[in-house]
Amino acid sequence: MFSKSKSGLLASVLLVCCILSFVASACSPSKKMQPTAKPKLEVLGFYEKGWNDLTYGYPSLEKYYKDINILVPYWYTVQKDGSLGISKIGFEQKVADFVNKHPQVKLIPLVNNEKDSLAMLSDQDIRTTAINNIVKKVTENNYAGVNIDFELLPKEYKGHLNSFIAELAKKLKAQNKLLLISVFPKVNVSEDVSGAYDYKTLGRQADLITIMTYDNHSDSSGPGSVAPYGWVEENIKFAAKSIPKNKIAVCIGAYGYDWPVPTSAGDIEYIGLKEALDRAQEKGAKIQWDDDSQSPFFTYTADNGTEHKVWFENGYSAAKKIALAKELGIHGIAIWRMGFEDAEYWNQVRKELQK
């Protein structure tokens, strides 16, 4: 047995140890008290070859490939007989070779549809032929998957599109390949444009749905923001009612339009960000910021006296939408497109992603 003095000393020592242990635990980081880090947004970069020094895609890929996780080149088109052809934009072997040297970037080419290829969806035999050709192309070239971008389908073709995607998804999954689907937004977009997309069904089949949240104003409308912040927000929230958030990527532009005013006074021009900035400098126009849409714009007078309004997306408007994507908890962002952006665009994107 311990004596009273020894037992008292022991009790004192134990008390001091307990106090020190409590203080140490309070001062040290606790796993339970640490906030859970949110997963970083995945970044997709859409890619086109381009047509001049201000739009070429390849130099942009070489500079900014470290900023993207997936490259989606606009390469293939499904023909009306189910065959798979090279898109009018063109295929570039050097792009495939470049990505193969940088395996941290997944190569997932885009497949679009011809305007007269509706039979490809409605005819089961042609549909299966098209699917087999897509899967063959993906596996033969060791692509990570495919991005289906079928546009301007009649809303009556919703069932046909669902059947196509279900069969394609099954065959891609068997090969351990990814299926991405690009869809038009639904809020304030005509049913003639977006009616064929069954968000809930497509969301079940796809690994990722990219929502093309741009062209709110375009060459078929009057001047205005290409992608107003509030409209983008509404469309993400609407999509999230039918598609799991971890399968949603919001598309963010790096381009705009140059409208003559009135629009009947000339052609409406589709221009990349670098072209817009060059034009503003050339015309001595001051770039302004619209708080309502969170978008930049400028006006100038052409040599023939016609007033022009230019609305476009830049790094600052892109950063606003990236912050929104993080706030709403979706999977990622998709940039349209590599070759349109400038260095400051990527600086702002990078800065917002790292917050």
Secondary structure as a PSIPRED ss2 file (coil, helix, strand):
# PSIPRED VFORMAT (PSIPRED V4.0)

   1 M C   1.000  0.000  0.000
   2 F C   1.000  0.000  0.000
   3 S C   1.000  0.000  0.000
   4 K H   0.000  1.000  0.000
   5 S H   0.000  1.000  0.000
   6 K H   0.000  1.000  0.000
   7 S H   0.000  1.000  0.000
   8 G H   0.000  1.000  0.000
   9 L H   0.000  1.000  0.000
  10 L H   0.000  1.000  0.000
  11 A H   0.000  1.000  0.000
  12 S H   0.000  1.000  0.000
  13 V H   0.000  1.000  0.000
  14 L H   0.000  1.000  0.000
  15 L H   0.000  1.000  0.000
  16 V H   0.000  1.000  0.000
  17 C H   0.000  1.000  0.000
  18 C H   0.000  1.000  0.000
  19 I H   0.000  1.000  0.000
  20 L H   0.000  1.000  0.000
  21 S H   0.000  1.000  0.000
  22 F H   0.000  1.000  0.000
  23 V H   0.000  1.000  0.000
  24 A H   0.000  1.000  0.000
  25 S H   0.000  1.000  0.000
  26 A H   0.000  1.000  0.000
  27 C H   0.000  1.000  0.000
  28 S C   1.000  0.000  0.000
  29 P C   1.000  0.000  0.000
  30 S C   1.000  0.000  0.000
  31 K C   1.000  0.000  0.000
  32 K C   1.000  0.000  0.000
  33 M C   1.000  0.000  0.000
  34 Q C   1.000  0.000  0.000
  35 P C   1.000  0.000  0.000
  36 T C   1.000  0.000  0.000
  37 A C   1.000  0.000  0.000
  38 K C   1.000  0.000  0.000
  39 P C   1.000  0.000  0.000
  40 K C   1.000  0.000  0.000
  41 L C   1.000  0.000  0.000
  42 E E   0.000  0.000  1.000
  43 V E   0.000  0.000  1.000
  44 L E   0.000  0.000  1.000
  45 G E   0.000  0.000  1.000
  46 F E   0.000  0.000  1.000
  47 Y E   0.000  0.000  1.000
  48 E C   1.000  0.000  0.000
  49 K C   1.000  0.000  0.000
  50 G C   1.000  0.000  0.000
  51 W C   1.000  0.000  0.000
  52 N C   1.000  0.000  0.000
  53 D C   1.000  0.000  0.000
  54 L C   1.000  0.000  0.000
  55 T C   1.000  0.000  0.000
  56 Y C   1.000  0.000  0.000
  57 G C   1.000  0.000  0.000
  58 Y H   0.000  1.000  0.000
  59 P H   0.000  1.000  0.000
  60 S H   0.000  1.000  0.000
  61 L H   0.000  1.000  0.000
  62 E H   0.000  1.000  0.000
  63 K H   0.000  1.000  0.000
  64 Y H   0.000  1.000  0.000
  65 Y H   0.000  1.000  0.000
  66 K H   0.000  1.000  0.000
  67 D H   0.000  1.000  0.000
  68 I C   1.000  0.000  0.000
  69 N C   1.000  0.000  0.000
  70 I E   0.000  0.000  1.000
  71 L E   0.000  0.000  1.000
  72 V E   0.000  0.000  1.000
  73 P E   0.000  0.000  1.000
  74 Y E   0.000  0.000  1.000
  75 W E   0.000  0.000  1.000
  76 Y E   0.000  0.000  1.000
  77 T E   0.000  0.000  1.000
  78 V E   0.000  0.000  1.000
  79 Q C   1.000  0.000  0.000
  80 K C   1.000  0.000  0.000
  81 D C   1.000  0.000  0.000
  82 G C   1.000  0.000  0.000
  83 S C   1.000  0.000  0.000
  84 L E   0.000  0.000  1.000
  85 G E   0.000  0.000  1.000
  86 I E   0.000  0.000  1.000
  87 S C   1.000  0.000  0.000
  88 K C   1.000  0.000  0.000
  89 I C   1.000  0.000  0.000
  90 G C   1.000  0.000  0.000
  91 F C   1.000  0.000  0.000
  92 E C   1.000  0.000  0.000
  93 Q H   0.000  1.000  0.000
  94 K H   0.000  1.000  0.000
  95 V H   0.000  1.000  0.000
  96 A H   0.000  1.000  0.000
  97 D H   0.000  1.000  0.000
  98 F H   0.000  1.000  0.000
  99 V H   0.000  1.000  0.000
 100 N H   0.000  1.000  0.000
 101 K C   1.000  0.000  0.000
 102 H C   1.000  0.000  0.000
 103 P C   1.000  0.000  0.000
 104 Q C   1.000  0.000  0.000
 105 V C   1.000  0.000  0.000
 106 K E   0.000  0.000  1.000
 107 L E   0.000  0.000  1.000
 108 I C   1.000  0.000  0.000
 109 P C   1.000  0.000  0.000
 110 L E   0.000  0.000  1.000
 111 V E   0.000  0.000  1.000
 112 N E   0.000  0.000  1.000
 113 N E   0.000  0.000  1.000
 114 E C   1.000  0.000  0.000
 115 K C   1.000  0.000  0.000
 116 D C   1.000  0.000  0.000
 117 S C   1.000  0.000  0.000
 118 L H   0.000  1.000  0.000
 119 A H   0.000  1.000  0.000
 120 M H   0.000  1.000  0.000
 121 L H   0.000  1.000  0.000
 122 S H   0.000  1.000  0.000
 123 D C   1.000  0.000  0.000
 124 Q H   0.000  1.000  0.000
 125 D H   0.000  1.000  0.000
 126 I H   0.000  1.000  0.000
 127 R H   0.000  1.000  0.000
 128 T H   0.000  1.000  0.000
 129 T H   0.000  1.000  0.000
 130 A H   0.000  1.000  0.000
 131 I H   0.000  1.000  0.000
 132 N H   0.000  1.000  0.000
 133 N H   0.000  1.000  0.000
 134 I H   0.000  1.000  0.000
 135 V H   0.000  1.000  0.000
 136 K H   0.000  1.000  0.000
 137 K H   0.000  1.000  0.000
 138 V H   0.000  1.000  0.000
 139 T H   0.000  1.000  0.000
 140 E H   0.000  1.000  0.000
 141 N C   1.000  0.000  0.000
 142 N C   1.000  0.000  0.000
 143 Y C   1.000  0.000  0.000
 144 A C   1.000  0.000  0.000
 145 G E   0.000  0.000  1.000
 146 V E   0.000  0.000  1.000
 147 N E   0.000  0.000  1.000
 148 I E   0.000  0.000  1.000
 149 D E   0.000  0.000  1.000
 150 F C   1.000  0.000  0.000
 151 E C   1.000  0.000  0.000
 152 L C   1.000  0.000  0.000
 153 L C   1.000  0.000  0.000
 154 P C   1.000  0.000  0.000
 155 K H   0.000  1.000  0.000
 156 E H   0.000  1.000  0.000
 157 Y H   0.000  1.000  0.000
 158 K H   0.000  1.000  0.000
 159 G H   0.000  1.000  0.000
 160 H H   0.000  1.000  0.000
 161 L H   0.000  1.000  0.000
 162 N H   0.000  1.000  0.000
 163 S H   0.000  1.000  0.000
 164 F H   0.000  1.000  0.000
 165 I H   0.000  1.000  0.000
 166 A H   0.000  1.000  0.000
 167 E H   0.000  1.000  0.000
 168 L H   0.000  1.000  0.000
 169 A H   0.000  1.000  0.000
 170 K H   0.000  1.000  0.000
 171 K H   0.000  1.000  0.000
 172 L H   0.000  1.000  0.000
 173 K H   0.000  1.000  0.000
 174 A H   0.000  1.000  0.000
 175 Q C   1.000  0.000  0.000
 176 N C   1.000  0.000  0.000
 177 K C   1.000  0.000  0.000
 178 L E   0.000  0.000  1.000
 179 L E   0.000  0.000  1.000
 180 L E   0.000  0.000  1.000
 181 I E   0.000  0.000  1.000
 182 S E   0.000  0.000  1.000
 183 V E   0.000  0.000  1.000
 184 F C   1.000  0.000  0.000
 185 P C   1.000  0.000  0.000
 186 K C   1.000  0.000  0.000
 187 V C   1.000  0.000  0.000
 188 N C   1.000  0.000  0.000
 189 V C   1.000  0.000  0.000
 190 S C   1.000  0.000  0.000
 191 E H   0.000  1.000  0.000
 192 D H   0.000  1.000  0.000
 193 V H   0.000  1.000  0.000
 194 S H   0.000  1.000  0.000
 195 G C   1.000  0.000  0.000
 196 A C   1.000  0.000  0.000
 197 Y C   1.000  0.000  0.000
 198 D C   1.000  0.000  0.000
 199 Y H   0.000  1.000  0.000
 200 K H   0.000  1.000  0.000
 201 T H   0.000  1.000  0.000
 202 L H   0.000  1.000  0.000
 203 G H   0.000  1.000  0.000
 204 R H   0.000  1.000  0.000
 205 Q H   0.000  1.000  0.000
 206 A C   1.000  0.000  0.000
 207 D C   1.000  0.000  0.000
 208 L E   0.000  0.000  1.000
 209 I E   0.000  0.000  1.000
 210 T E   0.000  0.000  1.000
 211 I E   0.000  0.000  1.000
 212 M C   1.000  0.000  0.000
 213 T C   1.000  0.000  0.000
 214 Y C   1.000  0.000  0.000
 215 D C   1.000  0.000  0.000
 216 N C   1.000  0.000  0.000
 217 H C   1.000  0.000  0.000
 218 S C   1.000  0.000  0.000
 219 D C   1.000  0.000  0.000
 220 S C   1.000  0.000  0.000
 221 S C   1.000  0.000  0.000
 222 G C   1.000  0.000  0.000
 223 P C   1.000  0.000  0.000
 224 G C   1.000  0.000  0.000
 225 S C   1.000  0.000  0.000
 226 V C   1.000  0.000  0.000
 227 A C   1.000  0.000  0.000
 228 P C   1.000  0.000  0.000
 229 Y H   0.000  1.000  0.000
 230 G H   0.000  1.000  0.000
 231 W H   0.000  1.000  0.000
 232 V H   0.000  1.000  0.000
 233 E H   0.000  1.000  0.000
 234 E H   0.000  1.000  0.000
 235 N H   0.000  1.000  0.000
 236 I H   0.000  1.000  0.000
 237 K H   0.000  1.000  0.000
 238 F H   0.000  1.000  0.000
 239 A H   0.000  1.000  0.000
 240 A C   1.000  0.000  0.000
 241 K C   1.000  0.000  0.000
 242 S C   1.000  0.000  0.000
 243 I C   1.000  0.000  0.000
 244 P C   1.000  0.000  0.000
 245 K H   0.000  1.000  0.000
 246 N H   0.000  1.000  0.000
 247 K H   0.000  1.000  0.000
 248 I E   0.000  0.000  1.000
 249 A E   0.000  0.000  1.000
 250 V E   0.000  0.000  1.000
 251 C E   0.000  0.000  1.000
 252 I E   0.000  0.000  1.000
 253 G E   0.000  0.000  1.000
 254 A C   1.000  0.000  0.000
 255 Y E   0.000  0.000  1.000
 256 G E   0.000  0.000  1.000
 257 Y E   0.000  0.000  1.000
 258 D E   0.000  0.000  1.000
 259 W E   0.000  0.000  1.000
 260 P E   0.000  0.000  1.000
 261 V E   0.000  0.000  1.000
 262 P C   1.000  0.000  0.000
 263 T H   0.000  1.000  0.000
 264 S H   0.000  1.000  0.000
 265 A H   0.000  1.000  0.000
 266 G C   1.000  0.000  0.000
 267 D C   1.000  0.000  0.000
 268 I C   1.000  0.000  0.000
 269 E E   0.000  0.000  1.000
 270 Y E   0.000  0.000  1.000
 271 I E   0.000  0.000  1.000
 272 G E   0.000  0.000  1.000
 273 L H   0.000  1.000  0.000
 274 K H   0.000  1.000  0.000
 275 E H   0.000  1.000  0.000
 276 A H   0.000  1.000  0.000
 277 L H   0.000  1.000  0.000
 278 D H   0.000  1.000  0.000
 279 R H   0.000  1.000  0.000
 280 A H   0.000  1.000  0.000
 281 Q H   0.000  1.000  0.000
 282 E H   0.000  1.000  0.000
 283 K H   0.000  1.000  0.000
 284 G C   1.000  0.000  0.000
 285 A C   1.000  0.000  0.000
 286 K C   1.000  0.000  0.000
 287 I C   1.000  0.000  0.000
 288 Q E   0.000  0.000  1.000
 289 W E   0.000  0.000  1.000
 290 D E   0.000  0.000  1.000
 291 D C   1.000  0.000  0.000
 292 D C   1.000  0.000  0.000
 293 S C   1.000  0.000  0.000
 294 Q C   1.000  0.000  0.000
 295 S E   0.000  0.000  1.000
 296 P E   0.000  0.000  1.000
 297 F E   0.000  0.000  1.000
 298 F E   0.000  0.000  1.000
 299 T E   0.000  0.000  1.000
 300 Y E   0.000  0.000  1.000
 301 T E   0.000  0.000  1.000
 302 A C   1.000  0.000  0.000
 303 D C   1.000  0.000  0.000
 304 N C   1.000  0.000  0.000
 305 G C   1.000  0.000  0.000
 306 T C   1.000  0.000  0.000
 307 E E   0.000  0.000  1.000
 308 H E   0.000  0.000  1.000
 309 K E   0.000  0.000  1.000
 310 V E   0.000  0.000  1.000
 311 W E   0.000  0.000  1.000
 312 F E   0.000  0.000  1.000
 313 E C   1.000  0.000  0.000
 314 N C   1.000  0.000  0.000
 315 G H   0.000  1.000  0.000
 316 Y H   0.000  1.000  0.000
 317 S H   0.000  1.000  0.000
 318 A H   0.000  1.000  0.000
 319 A H   0.000  1.000  0.000
 320 K H   0.000  1.000  0.000
 321 K H   0.000  1.000  0.000
 322 I H   0.000  1.000  0.000
 323 A H   0.000  1.000  0.000
 324 L H   0.000  1.000  0.000
 325 A H   0.000  1.000  0.000
 326 K H   0.000  1.000  0.000
 327 E H   0.000  1.000  0.000
 328 L H   0.000  1.000  0.000
 329 G C   1.000  0.000  0.000
 330 I C   1.000  0.000  0.000
 331 H C   1.000  0.000  0.000
 332 G E   0.000  0.000  1.000
 333 I E   0.000  0.000  1.000
 334 A E   0.000  0.000  1.000
 335 I E   0.000  0.000  1.000
 336 W E   0.000  0.000  1.000
 337 R E   0.000  0.000  1.000
 338 M E   0.000  0.000  1.000
 339 G C   1.000  0.000  0.000
 340 F C   1.000  0.000  0.000
 341 E C   1.000  0.000  0.000
 342 D C   1.000  0.000  0.000
 343 A H   0.000  1.000  0.000
 344 E H   0.000  1.000  0.000
 345 Y H   0.000  1.000  0.000
 346 W H   0.000  1.000  0.000
 347 N H   0.000  1.000  0.000
 348 Q H   0.000  1.000  0.000
 349 V H   0.000  1.000  0.000
 350 R H   0.000  1.000  0.000
 351 K H   0.000  1.000  0.000
 352 E H   0.000  1.000  0.000
 353 L H   0.000  1.000  0.000
 354 Q C   1.000  0.000  0.000
 355 K C   1.000  0.000  0.000
